[in-house]
Amino acid sequence: MDAELVALSAAVGLACRRHGALLATAESCTGGWAAQVITHTSGSSAWFERGFVTYANEAKIEMLGVRPETLEQFGAVSPEIAAEMAAGALAHSNALISLAITGIAGPGGGSPGKPVGTVCFAWCRTTETAGAETAVFAGDREAIRRQAVIHALRGLLIRLDSA
């Protein structure tokens, strides 16, 4: 694992411990990469509660409680789905904060409205509704997925440090 990801993992761990927050992840296009980065840090079991890899829409519905109507209306790669994934990760865990990632890593699957590299994120606490955003990353599949993990973890740090 490269130095940037190792440093992010350690920083997330420090922030979670400082705030007494257990973390859960809900991932689609990153396939558990965020959870892998998080658990790279020794002692992460003290602050990482669980991760959901919900690549298929049916998994999002079954494991996270994503509403089929939301999927139909907005598609799997949307801030609305990311928000439901983040809220679902909290509802189906003992965590106090969650992050969610859903996107199009490519090389195929993009469209004019949602090109390859489009990734939607959400972060949620048990005390508030999920906040979501969309980013578009450049590069190949690996680069897009890596940038998505970094963005998700940086966003988590911002939200933890603003508490």
HUQUIFEN-V424487 format. One record per helix or strand of 3 or more residues. SS is the DSSP state (hx for helix, st for strand). FROM is the first residue (numbers start at 1). TO is the last residue. If there is no record, write none. Layout:
# HUQUIFEN-V424487
ss from to
SS FROM TO
SS FROM TO
This chain:
# HUQUIFEN-V424487
ss from to
hx 3 19
st 23 27
hx 33 38
hx 44 46
st 48 53
hx 57 64
hx 68 74
hx 79 91
st 97 103
st 118 125
st 131 136
hx 141 161
